[in-house]
Amino acid sequence: MPLITVDGFREDAFTSLADDVALPDGAVLVSLPRFQAERDALIARNAPLGVRLRSDESPESLGEDVHRLSLVVLEFPKFRDGRAFSWARLLRTRQHFTGDIRAAGDFLIDQIAYQRRVGFNEWDVAEGFAEGDLRRALSEISNVYQPSADGRKTIRDLRATVRPPLGEPNPRTHRT
């Protein structure tokens, strides 16, 4: 599948490995069970490391090792399964993960703006996906109501910055 980031299409630097395949040189992407079983050897490689989490695997299981990772791939088994949204936000806000978070699996273009808000910055997309599709998806939300991992000001924050001139009644609270 093609890989697209907020900067456009790029080659995937990570080799995705099955659990029974020998480790090659370079950046690798492994499952959580393999990471847990071979943790010391994987970290000792001193090469970029990524972990793929299924939707039922919490990133909290990575513990402090999350900061040793360059990439976390969160799977969407069905577009209706929203657990990866929660995992991405948890990675960014509670675990302070600064690496890449990639969406993989069955998600919709309509979900990309929300994925970006919670911390995703890479997407495995279907063949035929165009860079314009990403730009359009990312621009769909102009103002937001809920705070999230992206740090955007909410509508409430924006309204609080709009103040009437001194001596003028506030049109939001003044009743005539």
C-alpha positions in Angstrom: 0.0 0.0 0.0 1.2 3.5 -0.6 2.3 5.6 2.3 1.3 9.2 2.6 2.3 11.7 5.3 1.2 15.3 5.9 4.0 16.2 3.5 2.9 13.9 0.7 3.7 10.4 -0.6 7.0 8.8 0.4 8.6 5.4 0.4 8.2 3.4 3.6 11.6 3.1 5.3 10.4 0.3 7.5 10.4 -3.4 6.6 7.3 -5.0 8.1 8.3 -8.4 9.5 6.2 -11.5 10.4 7.0 -12.9 13.8 9.0 -15.8 12.4 11.2 -13.9 10.0 14.9 -13.1 10.8 15.8 -9.5 11.5 17.3 -7.7 8.5 19.5 -4.6 8.7 17.8 -1.3 8.8 14.4 -0.1 10.1 11.9 -2.8 11.0 8.3 -2.9 12.0 7.3 -5.8 14.3 4.2 -6.9 16.1 3.7 -6.2 19.8 4.2 -9.9 20.8 7.5 -10.0 18.9 8.6 -6.8 20.5 7.8 -8.1 23.9 9.6 -11.4 23.3 12.7 -9.9 21.6 12.8 -6.5 23.3 16.4 -6.5 24.3 17.7 -7.7 20.9 15.5 -5.2 19.0 16.5 -2.2 21.1 20.2 -3.2 20.9 20.2 -3.1 17.1 20.4 0.7 17.2 18.3 1.0 14.1 14.8 2.6 13.7 12.2 0.4 15.3 8.4 0.4 14.9 5.7 -1.6 16.6 2.4 -2.5 15.0 -0.6 -2.6 17.5 -3.8 -4.3 16.7 -6.9 -2.5 17.9 -7.2 -4.6 21.0 -3.6 -3.9 22.1 -3.1 -0.8 24.2 0.0 1.3 23.7 0.3 1.4 27.5 1.8 -2.1 27.1 4.9 -0.5 25.6 5.6 1.3 28.8 8.7 3.5 28.8 10.0 1.7 25.8 7.6 3.8 23.7 10.3 6.5 23.7 12.7 4.1 22.0 10.4 3.7 19.0 10.4 5.7 15.8 7.0 4.5 14.7 3.8 3.1 16.1 1.3 1.7 13.5 -2.3 1.5 14.8 -4.6 -0.8 12.9 -8.2 -0.2 12.0 -9.7 -3.7 11.5 -13.0 -2.0 10.4 -13.7 1.7 9.9 -16.3 1.5 12.7 -13.7 0.4 15.2 -12.5 3.6 16.8 -10.1 2.3 19.4 -7.1 3.5 17.3 -8.3 7.1 17.8 -8.0 6.6 21.5 -4.7 4.9 21.3 -3.2 7.7 19.2 -4.4 10.4 21.6 -3.1 8.4 24.5 0.3 8.1 22.8 0.5 11.8 22.2 -1.0 13.2 25.4 -0.2 10.7 28.2 2.9 8.9 26.9 4.3 12.0 25.2 5.3 10.0 22.1 7.0 12.2 19.5 7.6 9.6 16.8 5.4 8.8 13.9 1.9 7.3 14.3 0.6 5.6 11.2 -3.0 4.5 10.5 -3.3 1.2 8.7 -6.3 -0.9 7.7 -9.9 -0.1 7.0 -10.5 3.6 7.6 -12.3 6.2 5.5 -11.0 9.4 3.9 -13.7 11.2 6.0 -11.8 10.0 9.2 -8.4 11.4 8.3 -9.0 14.9 9.7 -10.0 13.4 13.0 -7.1 11.0 12.9 -4.8 14.0 12.4 -6.4 15.8 15.4 -5.5 12.9 17.7 -1.9 12.5 16.5 -1.7 10.5 13.3 0.8 11.8 10.8 1.1 8.9 8.4 -1.5 6.8 6.5 -1.3 3.5 4.6 -3.8 4.2 1.8 -5.3 2.3 -1.0 -4.1 2.4 -4.5 -5.6 5.4 -6.4 -5.5 7.6 -3.3 -4.3 11.1 -4.4 -2.4 13.7 -2.6 -5.4 16.0 -3.2 -7.6 13.6 -1.3 -5.4 14.1 1.8 -5.3 17.9 1.4 -9.1 17.9 1.1 -9.6 15.6 4.1 -7.2 17.6 6.3 -9.0 20.9 5.5 -12.5 19.7 6.2 -12.5 20.9 9.8 -12.1 24.6 10.1 -13.0 25.1 13.8 -13.1 22.5 16.6 -15.2 22.1 19.7 -13.1 19.6 21.7 -9.5 20.0 22.8 -7.3 17.2 21.4 -3.7 16.2 20.8 -3.2 18.7 18.0 -3.4 21.7 20.4 -5.8 23.7 18.2 -7.8 26.4 19.9 -11.4 25.4 20.4 -14.4 27.5 19.5 -14.8 28.3 23.2 -11.2 29.6 23.3 -11.7 31.6 20.2 -14.9 33.2 21.5 -13.1 34.1 24.8 -10.6 36.1 22.9 -13.3 38.3 21.3 -14.0 41.1 23.8 -16.3 44.1 23.2 -14.7 47.6 23.6 -14.7 49.0 27.1 -18.0 50.5 28.1 -19.9 48.6 25.3 -22.3 45.8 26.4 -21.2 42.3 25.5 -23.7 41.1 22.8 -23.4 37.5 24.0 -24.5 38.3 27.5 -26.4 41.7 27.3 -30.1 41.5 27.1 -32.2 44.4 26.0 
